[in-house]
Amino acid sequence: MIELTDVHKAFGPKKVLQGVNLTIPKGTSMVIIGGSGTGKSVLLKSVLGLVTPDSGSITLDGQDVGTGDRDAFLARFGMLFQGGALFDSLPVWQNVAFRLMRGALKRPKAEARDIAIEKLRRVGLTPDVADLFPSELSGGMQKRVGLARAIAAEPEIIFFDEPTTGLDPIMSGVINDLIREIVVEMGATAMTITHDMTSVRAIADNVAMLHDGVIQWTGPVAQMDASGDPYLDQFIHGRADGPIGAVR
């Protein structure tokens, strides 16, 4: 579904991506791990076409992500943002139905509301939440609303940016389980960025570690602990000493 070939991106003298090669098969869940500042977000933005690589290619179903109808291209994606990114001036149901009320996907208001309530139900929220505002929700509920919005238009591909940031361990587990269930249920292709190794084990089919601008290791999540790669081993066990080095 998504293929990156020798992708490079620099910002001035700062080389962020230095030859990324990665394949994400259709209908699978890929989790990208790596330290802060290693370029995970730049990689995600490059796939979305929000950042243009300096060289290399990124294709979606064989088509270059930088060509064709942008609206049609973006309509294939859903996104769960790290901070929720809900519109605080809109009630919950309008946040969930935001895409459904605009552009080529525009639906009648009543239909969009019904879809929003159904998606809220899918993530474990009751209909009475629909008319509340984001400020009236807990962090875990806001994250669920963000997930409902990500799946509202039945996207083929869903991106999750640090989906459990700021949540307690129990709510993190709930969100991880929801993500896994929804991705499998929809048959969607998923790409997740996270530091949370519990999330990795819960939602990944495959894992890729980004370090020094390249994919240091990639493979099935079941092979992660026995990879033999010293970079991956240090990261997943949180060791201060190793080839990555400690942050001082």
N, C-alpha and C positions, 0 to 999 in steps of 0.2 A: 504493500500500500504506500509506504513512504521509503524512499531510498536517498541517502546522502552519499556523494562520491567526492572524496578529496576536497572537502569544503574548508576554505580559509576565510577568516575575517579578522581584520585589525582595526583599531581605532587609534590613529596616529602611530606612535611607536609601540603601542600596546598590542601584541599579537594574542588574540583570544582563541580563535579556532585555527589550528595549524595542520589541517589535513584530516578532517573527520570523515570516517567511512562507517555507515550504519544502515542496516536494513530492518524495517519493521513490517513483518508479514501481516496481511489483512486478518482482522478479527483477533489479534493478539494484544496483550498488554505489555508494553515495554516501559521499564522504569530506568531513568537516567540518574545516577548518583555521582557524587564528587564534592569536593570541598567548596566552600564559599569563594566566589570570584573565579571559578574555573571555566565559566562560559556556558553553563547550563541554560540560563535564560536567553542568552544570545542565540544558542542553538534552536530553542523553541521559537523565538521570534523569526529566525531565518526560515524555518519550515512554514510559518504563517505568511511569509513574504513581507513582514514588517521591517526586517533588516535584510539588506542585499549583500550576499557574500562577495568577497573580492574575487574569488575564483572557485571552481568546482561546480557541481550541479546538485540540485535537490528536486526530486520528482515525486508527484503524487499520482498513483495509477499510471505511471509512465509519462505524465505531462509535467513540464517544467513549471514550478510554482510561481515563477515570475511572468508567465504568459497567460493569455486567455481572459475571460470575464472574471474580474475580482470579486464581484458580489456573489456570483455562482460558486466560485472557489471557496470563499469564506463561509457560505451557507452550509458547506459540508462539515464544518467544525463546530464543536461545543467547547466551552472553556470554563473551568473552575479556577478562579483567581485566588492567589495566596491570601489576600486580605478580605476576601468576600466580594469587595467592589460592588456592593449593592447601592442603588440610588436612594439616598436617605429621604428624598422628597416624594418618592412613589411608594404606595402600599405594596405589600409583599406580592400579591398576585400580578401587579403590573411589572414588578421586577422580573418575575418568572416568565411572563408573557411578552417581555420587551421586544424580542425579535419577531414574535408572531403578530405584532401590531404595526409592523413597519416593513417597507420594502416589498420584495417579490413574494414573501411569505404572508403578507397581510391577511388577517382573518377578521371577521366581525368581532366586536368587542365582547359580546356574550360568549361566543365560541372560544375566544382566547382565554377568557376567565375560566371557563369549564376545563380547558386543557391545563391551565395553571393549577387549578385545584386538584386535578388528577395527578399531576406531577408532584405536587406537595404531598399528596397521599402516598405516592411511591417512595418518598424519602422519609416517611413516618410522621408527617405533620398533618394536623386535622384542619378541616375547612375554615374554622374560626380564625386561623392564623392569617388567612388570605387578606383580610382587611386591616391588619396591623401594619405598623411601619417598622423598618429594620431596627431602629433605636429601641423598640419595645421587645426585642428578641435577645436571647442569650447568644454567646459566641457559637455554641454548637448548633443552635437553630439557624443562625445566619449562614453557617456553612452548609446546612441542609438546603436552605433556600437557594444558595449559589449552585448547588448540585442540581436542584430541580430546574433552574434556569438553563444550566448546561445541557440538559437532556430534553428541554421543552420542544425543540424543533426536530427531534429524532435524528441527530447528526450521525454521520458515518464514523467520524473521528472525534475523540474527546481528549483534550489536554487538561491535566491536573497539575497545578503549580503549588507545590508544598501543601497538599490538601489537609494536613493535620496540624499545621502551625497554630500555636496558641490554644490548643485544645488539651484537656486533661486526658490521661491514659484511657479512661473508659470511653469517653466521647470519641477519641481518636480511633479506638477499636470499632465503634459503631460506624463511623464514616468510612473506614477501610472496608468493612463488610458490605456497606451500601455500594461503594464504588465497584467492588468485585462483582456483586450480584447484578448491578445494572449493566456493566460492560458485557458480562456473559449473556444476560437476557436480551440485550439489544444487538449482540453480535458486532459490537463496535470495535474499532481499532483504537487503542488507548496509548497515550504517551504521558508519563508522569515524571515530574522532577521532585525529588525529596531527599532530605537528610535522614529521615526517620526509617531506621532499618526494620522496625516492626511493620511499617507500611509496605516496605519492599517485599517482605515475606508474605504479606497478606494479599497484595494485588498484582504482583508481577508474574508474567509467564517467562519473560526474559529480562535480563539486567545488563546495562552498559555503564561502565565507569569512565567518566571524562576526567582526564588529568593532563596537564601541560598541553592543552589544545588538541588532544587526540583521544580516541576511544582506547583506553588502556586495556580493557578486558570486556568481552561481551559473551553471554551464554545463557542457558536456562537457569532460572533461579535455584533449581535443585542442585546445580553444580557450583554454586557460588562459594559455599564454605570449603570446598575441596579444590578450588581453582588452582592453587599453587602460585598465584600471582601475588608478589609481596605488596604491591600498591593496594590491591583490592583487600587483601588480608588485613593490612593495617587499618584501612578505612572502616571495614565492617565491624572490627573489634575495638575501634576507637583508641588505638594505641598511640601514645605520644612519640614513641621512637619507631623509626622505619624510613623507607625511601622517600616518603612524602615530606617528612620532617615535621617538627612541632611548630605551632604558631606561637611566637614570643612577643 
